[in-house]
Amino acid sequence: MLRIIFVFLGLPLLSQTKPAQFDPREFLSSKVIYKKRASFDGAPQSSAVGSPKGCKPKFLYMVARHGTRWPTTKRFDLMKNLEGVFKNRTNYEKYPWMENWELPFDEKDGALHPIGEMEMTMLAQRLHQQFPDLLGGPYSKSKYFVRSTYKSRAIRSAESFVEGLFGDAQVEVMTVPKGKDELLRFFETNLEYKTKSKEHKEKFKEWVEEAIYPSIVKEIEKRAGFERSSLEPWVANAIMSLCQTQGALLDEIDRGCALLSKQELETLEWMEDSYHFFLKGPSENLNCCIARPLLNDLIYRLEVASKQLLDSTMENVRLHFGHAETIYPLLCLLGIGSQPLTERILPFPMVTREREDRFWRASRIIPMAGNFLATLYDCGEGGGAPKVRFSWNEQIVTGDWCQETECDLVDVVKRLKQRAESFGECGGVQGGSCEARIV
């Protein structure tokens, strides 16, 4: 069983809020900021475990989700509609802030938030402390490869990470146009997944609007003084979005979050966790299989680096910045944290509703700035073979490909290839096959 401990970032609070019996900011699912991500006891922090005896780190391969961002235009518009909803109340005694309330930020279409910039800068600085020989600079294009998706939040995340390493150095960030990025946006280029994902989203939306939102809006009506049956189901989604945005970005829990009980927050978190599990996780093989191009690239780069350990001009670092849809399928394909499905509500596979027993919590799998790191070690001085270690959100992780903190690269590669092949066909891909392409 995978054991993980997470390290909280020392980010400053943006404002002071009223104390609560529970912290709503820990129930924000995939919108949780890095320092509030879910944790597990047991697994060592990667920074606390030195290099294997007789080994030196020689190559790093990182895949990260962008840092904390502003809401997308779609989410902004959803929350903006609450202005009209709140004005229709006749009793403002309990929640006086709702009178004349306006959304307290402008539309920024998912751009990286300053918290996200800080998350990436501090992650880079911690990794620099851990790997000073590899990340100590100065920057060289031949030593450091940086790639991002075309989205501005991912590009800015890459830039913020690089700034944490090299300050104001001019660093080239590679991007690929929309619809053509098979490495980091394979969820767009895999045609079968793209079609199924669209269908699954619609079905899930219909189910949520019928089975989840109505009971929650009824409670909100009672709690906040709305007329009975005056709120439509979408209001529950909008208020949860407001809670997620204000709780994560503004550090406020006395507005949107105050309109939801702990039980309702747990239900909405469970619903969103199930959504990500259903669309991106091990609910079906295709969700995992689509990450093969990325896993193939990881294997290929590790093998190439292992053959160049004595070459002083070898590439030392490859950094990739993508999205939740990038890292979730990769972790699924690797088998990190796999556990049997414990609950199923037809027609959807759902994660268990018991929060403490739910491994596949989005706040654990894909928090903002979530990251995966593979480290290749040269163990030649001790007469040993090259070894590789994997970490996830700065915690060492293991799988059926390696039961120790690190293992021989040859053995890990063999088992990873076998694991990828065990998923079978992974759908049609724009421009070719996802089986063995290096992109």
Disulfide bonds with the S-S distance in Angstrom:
Cys55-Cys379 1.96
Cys243-Cys257 2.04
Cys288-Cys332 1.64
Cys402-Cys407 2.04
Cys426-Cys434 2.12
